[in-house]
Amino acid sequence: MPITNIQPEILTFDAQFSSPNGNIIIMVTGNIAIDNENKQRFSQAFQLLNLNGNYAIFNDIFRLNYG
């Protein structure tokens, strides 16, 4: 069954430098509704690597928080 509709709602967003060369770690929490189902809480953390002024996602952890 394909996913046809995703509705994220970001509640918190935190970011900080994670190394002297400008890498950034980001943490996001919120709610997400998939295909118009009930909202579920989620958290996501990822790191942006500074590659000479361009950024790339290095690590990405996404979690649905049940309960």
N, C-alpha and C positions, 0 to 999 in steps of 0.2 A: 504494500500500500504506500504510494508516494506521499510525501509531505507537500501540501499545496499552500499553506499559510502559516507564517511564524510571526508572532507579535511580541517582541521583547519590551520590557519596561525596566530601565536601569534605575536602581535606587541609590547605590553608592558607587563611587569611582575614586580609587586612590592610586597615585603614581609616585615613584621616586627613582632617582638615579641609582643604578646598581653596580656601577664601576666608574673609574676615573675617565674612561674613554667615551662616556655618554650613553651607555646602555641604559634602558629604562625598564623597570618591572611595574606591571599594572595589575590591579585587582578590581574586579567588578562584581557586584551582587545585584540581584533583582528578581523579577518574575518573568516567566515566558509562557505564552499560550501557543500550542501547536495545533493547527487545524481546528481552531475555535473550541478546543477542550478547556477544562478548568486550568487556571494559572498554576504553575509550579514554580517554586523558588529555585534559583540557580546561583552558582558562583563560577567565576572564571578568572584565572590568573595567566598572564603571559609576559614574556620578556621580548623587548624590541632591541635588536642589535644595531648599533651605529656602524654602518659600513661606509665610511668616508662621506658622511652627510646624508646618506640614504639609510632607511630603516627596514629591517626584515624581521618577521616573527621567528623567534628561535625556539622557545618552549611555549606550549599552549595546553592548559589544563581546564577542562570544562566539566562541571558536576551539577547534576540535578539533585537538589536537597529534599529528600522525601521525609515526611513525618512532621 
